[in-house]
Amino acid sequence: MPISPPNFTAAFSVIDPALGLTGTAMSRFAAALSTAIYNWTVTPTNVRLTGVTTGTAGAGNVTGKLIVPPAPQVMQAGFLAAGVTGPQSSRVATAISSAISTAFTATGGYTGPSAGVGVGTDASKVTVANAATLASQLMAVLVPILGGSGPAASTVARGISIGVAGQLLLGTGIGVVAGSVSPTPSVGTSSGQVI
């Protein structure tokens, strides 16, 4: 199953109460984050993977499973870099990090071309996660929740985007290559996008 906003929202709904983050406002916040992060993630220029393929010579298509570890310290560093330092910032950062890890690891995948290998395996790493484009996506969904587009909305969007991008850069993928068949062993490269 590919990544989707309900996957993120479900991950938030389990994690938030465990951290004491409850209520209607938190539910709306989680749903808005889910939509923004999904829209950002599936835009090919925002998040990219680069990999090494091994198998038989040729060209093919990689399909793989994305794994994103929990990294609350990375999310908290993103918050601090943007100036998000409120009394709940650490718990919110931990909740977002846990939800990102849970959603991407449970349902996230990637796909893309393989050059040099037609049939085989792929090991990929997230090499691009554009925080700036995520910040603008977040601003669009946070303004209605935060009640305006003042400095607080911009600061929160920037903190979340730095943290999410940083955490995704820790992501890896394991996949398979399917394509042209050859008896000759080969090593190649892959380029993928999140699905």
N, C-alpha and C positions, 0 to 999 in steps of 0.2 A: 504494500500500500504506500503510495507516495505521501510526502509530507503535506499537511493541510492545516488551515486555521483551527479546525476542531481538535487536531492532535495537540497543538500548543495549548489551547484552552483547557483541554482535559489534563494536561500535565500541570498547568497552573492550579487547577481546581483541587488536585491532590496535595500539592506542595504548600500552597498558601496557608491553609488552616493549620498545618503542622508547624508553621513558623509564626502562628498567631496573626496572620494577615487575612482578615475576614471582612465581610460586609459587602454591600451593594457597590460601593465605590471601587473596592478591590476587584470585584467581578468584572465591572466595566473596564477597568484598567487592564486586566488580564486579557479580555476579549479584544480590546484595541491593540495591545501589543502583539497578540497572536496574528491579527490581520496584517499589521505593518511588517512584521518579521517574515511572514509567509510571502507577501508581495515582493519584498526585497530579495528574499532568498532565491525565488524561482526566476528572477530576471538574470539571464546568463552573464551579464557583465559585472554583476555585483558580487557573486560568490563563484569561484572557479577552483577546480582541482587539477593537479598535474600528477601523472603517475608513470610508473615503469611497468611494462608488460613483458611477460615471458611466455614462450610457447613455440608455435611454428610460424614460419615466415608468411607474410601477407599483410592484409589490412582488414580491420574489422571494427566492431562496435563494442564498447565496454558498458556493462551494466553492473553496478555494485552497490554495496551497503555502506552507508555513512556511519561513522562512530565519532561522537563528540563527547569528550569527558566532562564531568562537572568541574568547574573552575571558579568557585565563588571569589577567590582572591583576585582573579583577572577581572571579574565583573566589578568588584569593589574598587580596584585600581582605576577602572574606567569612570566610575562614579566620582572618585576623588579628583581625577584629572579634569573633569568637567566642573568641579565645585559642588557636587551633590554630597552634602555632609549632614543631613538632618538626622534626628534620633532614630528613624526607621530605615535609614539608607542601607545599613549593613544587612538587615533582614530582607529588605526588598531585593538587594543585589543577590543574596543567596537564593531567594525564591526564583528570580529570573534565570540565574545560572543553572539551577537544578531543572527548571522547566525546559530550558534550551537543550540540555544534555538528554533529558528523558525523551522529548519529542523527536529530536534528530536521530538519536540512537535507536529508538523503537521503530520509527517509520521512514526515516530519511534515506534516500538513495541518490545515486548519481549515474549519469550516462554521458557518453561522448565517443569520439573516434579514437581508434588505435592505429598508430603508424608503425609498421615494421613487424607486427604480430597479427595474424589472422585468427588463430585459435589459441587460447591460453588463459593466463591469469593476469590480474592487475593489482598493483598496490599503489594507492594514490594518497595525496596529502592536499588539504585545503591550502592554496597558495595565494588566493585573493579573497579578501572580505572587505568591501568598501564601506567604511564607517560613515563617510559623508553622505552617501546616498541613503543609508538607513536613517540617519538623523532627519532628513527631509520627510521620509515616509512616516516616521514617528511623530513629527510635528503635526502632520495632517490628522492623525488620529488622537493625539493627546490634547490638542487645543480645546475640543469640546468637553473633554473630561476634566481638565484643569481649569476650565472656565475662562480661557483667554489665551492670547499668544505672547504674554509677557516674558520676562527673563526666566521665570521659573520653568515654563514649558520648554524653552530653548535649552536650558541647563540640563533638565531631566532627559530630554531627547538626546542630547549630546553624550551624556553619561551612559545611557543605555546603549547607544550605538557603538561607542568605544568599547564597552564591555562585551557586547554580543560579537562584534567583529573580532576582538581579541580571542574570545573563547572559540569561535569557529576556526580560527587559524591553528588551533590545536587539533582540529578534526582530521581523521584519516579515513580511508576507504579500502575495502577489499572487494574485488570483483572478478568477473570472467569476461573474456574476449570471445566474440562469435563473429566469424566472417569467412574469408577465403582459407582453404585448407592447403597445406604444403607439407612435404616430408622433412623440410629443412628447419632445424631449430633456429630460433631467433629471439632477440631482445629488442623491445621498442619503447615507444612513449605513448601516453594517452593524455587527453585533455577532456575534463568533464565539467558538467554543470549539475546542480542539485535538482532532483525531481521529487 
